[in-house]
Amino acid sequence: MAAVMKALAPYDPEKIRDAFVSREEAERQLALYAGMSAAERAKLPGMQAGREDVILGGACIAAEAADFCSVPGMIVRDCGLRHALVWEML
């Protein structure tokens, strides 16, 4: 979502690391993706290949999580949950 927000092509993890995606941006992207086919989403600047089918669900989760937690947004990390779990264990 941060790569799309920044229209980042090609993807560069250094340019999205610690980016802030506001709740409003998550909701904007949710509405954007909901009105597009996967083929249309694939053409968006910053959309990583293979993510066009799952980004709508991810945007829905991000927007709802921010709303549920009453936070203004999220800080982006380019590593996965398993990295966070290992970090926490260490």
N, C-alpha and C positions, 0 to 999 in steps of 0.2 A: 504494500500500500504506500509506503514511503517512496519507493521508486516511481510509482505512478504519480504521486503527489509532486515529485520533483521532475517528472517527465524525463527520467534518467535512462538513457540508452547509449551505450550498453550498460548493463548492471555493474555497479561498482560498490561493494560492501562498505568501503571506506566513506563513501558519500552519503550513505544512509545510517550508518552506525550513530546512535544517540540522537537521531532526528526525532522531532516531536510531531506526532500525528494527533491533532486535536479531535475531540468528540465530533465537532462540526465537520471536520474533514472526513472522518470515518462515515458519518451519515451522508455526506455528499457523494462519496465513492459508492456507498451502498445503493443510493438512488441511481447513480450512473450505471453501475453494473446490472442492476435489475432491469434496466431498459434496453439492454444490449444482448445480442447472442454471444456465445463463446467465441465465434469467429470474429465478431466485432471487437470484443474485449482483447483478443490476441493482437490486434493492431494498435492498441493504445501505447504511446510512448512510455516506457518503463515497465510494461507488462512482461514478466519473464515467461519464456516459452514453457508450456505445460501448466501454468498457473491459471490460465483463462477459464478452466472448468471449475476451479475451487475458490477463486477469489471472491465470488459473490457470498459464499458461505463464510469465508474468513472475515469479510467486511461486516457481515451481519453479526458475527460473534464479537468483533472488536467494538462496534457501535453499541451493542447491547451490554457488553461488559463495562464499558465506560459509563454508560447510563446507570446500570445497576450499582456500580461502585461509587457513583457520584464523583467521578474524577474528570478533570478537564481534557484528558487525553492520555496518550501512551508514549513512552520512550521506546524507540525501535532498537532491537539488537538483531543481528543477522545470523545468530547461532540458534540452535533449536533448544527445545525443552530439556533434552538429555544433557546438554552442556550446563544448563542452569542447575539441574539436579546434582551433577558431579561437582560443580562449584560449591553448592550448598553442603554436600557431604564432606568436602575437604575443609 
